[in-house]
Amino acid sequence: MHRHSILSIAKHALTGHRHWPQFWRTPAPQSHYDVVIVGGGGHGLATAYYLAKEHGICNVAVLEKGWLGGGNTGRNTAIIRSNYLNPVSTRFYDLSLKLYEGLSQELNYNIMFSQRGVVNIAHSRAQLRMMNYRVNALQHAGIEAEILSIEELKFLMPLLRENSPSGRQTFGGFIQRRGGTARHDAVAWGYARAADALGVDIIQNCEVTGFNQSNGEVVGVQTSQGEIKTSRVGLAVAGHSSELATKLGFRLPITSMALQAMVSEPVKPVLDVVLDGTIYVSQSDRGELVLGGGTDVYNSYAQRGNLPRVENNMSELLDLFPAFSRLKFMRQWAGTVDTTPDSSPIMGHSPVEGVYLNCGWGTYGFKAIPAGGLTFADTIANGRPHPLIDAFSLQRFTSGALIDEGDSSGMDDKEALL
């Protein structure tokens, strides 16, 4: 680090950060914008950034009813992977992974992307056969993935218990070595700073309360800070997408539920990969275990979870890693995920002209941020779906052309059907 940078940091620290430079401006809303993005999470901020950078559309407002990254972007386990099964999903998520690989340099902000590898474990011969099928499909698509033997799993995770007293057996697994984790708030902050530098207005504490329409087209947005005129609106509000759709006069096939995560006390490095499956666990740079599992099994908009899911996650963890039994878990949180019947997102046109949808990500939203923002910006700028997301349209639920990714969602079979 340069001597000037060290002195600058010390100066701001000693003054209590009172004069620390702001990452982005705090503007008042203008009366008109070319595009209004509703939702100041990763997808909304990335969309605004790519609208300005790739399409020269800088008269853009990002409206966030709370603070940036306060929704699902800051309430997840930050896993990034592209090991999906359907070719439509595989192409999309691998683009997102490739964008993540260069995102720190792109945004000139360290998102702490750690490609430590994402591992799935097979606990039956049937699961192992399915993993072989999935790995073959990925390799055929040109995406790296490989089957792991029991010995290779034990080498990657020395604390893993091969066979547990509950009857759980290990038959093997597979790994995507390019997968990993990133710092979730850093992704939001990096996109926010970069979008702001290109002229995008980021407006926090600004709730959208309604929409103005004329002859089936959107002409404005009603907010807690006044009305804003616009002819293009992008909705990127995750679990609350169905609420805003209702304000626009249509329904979405989305179920909103809480997805919990929790963090342990820090310990020395003991887990070098990300374990994904019915539970997912990784170790942060600070030594904490970051643990998550399936969604709670009831509909909710609350950013908190229930004790049965906590108990289930803990028991699953200790069945696999009994050495963690004496760890103390320090905090817990939940995001509101928006799940579709086929566990794939909805992107593209809505029934209202000028309103575009970016929702239905379920448990996949964080890993999709760069590609989601890039393709959503292209769709809004050109008025037609980007080729990579054409199959994710809302119309697939009437045509029957579903994209089933329930097996890749990290939820068990019962939860994937909810």
Secondary structure as UniProt FT lines:
FT   HELIX           3..14
FT   TURN            15..19
FT   STRAND          35..38
FT   HELIX           42..55
FT   STRAND          60..63
FT   TURN            68..71
FT   HELIX           72..74
FT   STRAND          79..80
FT   HELIX           87..101
FT   HELIX           103..107
FT   STRAND          118..122
FT   HELIX           125..140
FT   TURN            141..142
FT   STRAND          146..148
FT   HELIX           150..156
FT   TURN            158..159
FT   TURN            165..166
FT   STRAND          172..176
FT   TURN            177..178
FT   STRAND          180..181
FT   HELIX           184..197
FT   TURN            198..199
FT   STRAND          201..203
FT   STRAND          208..214
FT   TURN            215..216
FT   STRAND          217..223
FT   TURN            224..225
FT   STRAND          226..229
FT   STRAND          233..235
FT   HELIX           238..240
FT   HELIX           241..248
FT   STRAND          255..264
FT   STRAND          274..276
FT   STRAND          280..283
FT   TURN            285..286
FT   STRAND          289..299
FT   HELIX           307..320
FT   HELIX           322..324
FT   TURN            325..326
FT   STRAND          329..339
FT   TURN            341..342
FT   STRAND          346..349
FT   STRAND          355..359
FT   TURN            362..363
FT   HELIX           366..368
FT   HELIX           369..382
FT   HELIX           387..392
FT   TURN            394..395
FT   HELIX           396..399
FT   HELIX           406..408
FT   HELIX           413..416
//
